[in-house]
């Protein structure tokens, strides 16, 4: 059980995954705002890119942890029931 991440870490990742689309969906979408967004897209994309890259990395790490846990359980099961 020591290989599992703390539950609060998993909850935080899930909360971040849920909040990001909600925050993005709440932005104004009129034409004037779209023009302003285009002009400052480099700055905004960079900030979001950093956050999404961190989230993707965390998801990859979580997948590696889950895969290793499954492999560990498989090896235990094979050792018990050859």
N, C-alpha and C positions, 0 to 999 in steps of 0.2 A: 504493500500500500504506500510505501515511501515514494514511489515513482509518480503518483498522482499529484497534479497541481492543487493548490489550496482551492477550496470551493469559492472563496471570495474573488479569486483571480478569474475563474471561469465566469462567474456572474458579471464581473466588470467587463470582460470581453464581450459577452452577450449584450450587455447594456449599451456598450459603444457601437456594436453592430446594428442595434435597433435605432439608436439615436441619430446616427449619421444620415440615413435616408430621410428621417423625419425633419431634421434641421434643413436639409437641402430642399425638401418639398415645401417648406414654409417661406421660401424666398419669393419676392415679387417677380412677376413675369411680363410686365408691360414692356413695350418697345424701348422706351427711354432707358429703363434699367438694363435691358439686354445690351444696348449700346455701351453703357458704362461697364458692364461686365466684360464685354469684349476688350475694351481698352485696358482693363486691369486684370485680364485673365491670367497673365503670367504670374502675378503676385498671388492671386487666389488659388490657382492650380498648384502652385508650389506648396502652399500651406496644406491644402487637402492631400496632395500627393504624399507629403511626409506622414500624415496621419494614416492614410490608407495603406501606405507601404508598411508602417508599423503594425497595423491590424492584420495585413496579409502575412507578415512574418510571424506574428503571434498565432495565427491560424495554422501555419505550417508547423510550428513548434508543437502546437496542440495535437496535430495529426501524427507527428513523429512519436509523441508520448503515448498516444492511443495505440499506434501500431506496435510499439515496443511492449506495451502492456499485454496486448493480444498474443504476441510472440512468447512472452514470458509464461502466460497462462497455458499456451499450447505445449510448451516444453515441460511444464509441471504435469499436465495431463498425460503426456507421453511417458514421463518417468513413473507415474503412478499406474497407468494402464498400458504396459508395453504391447 
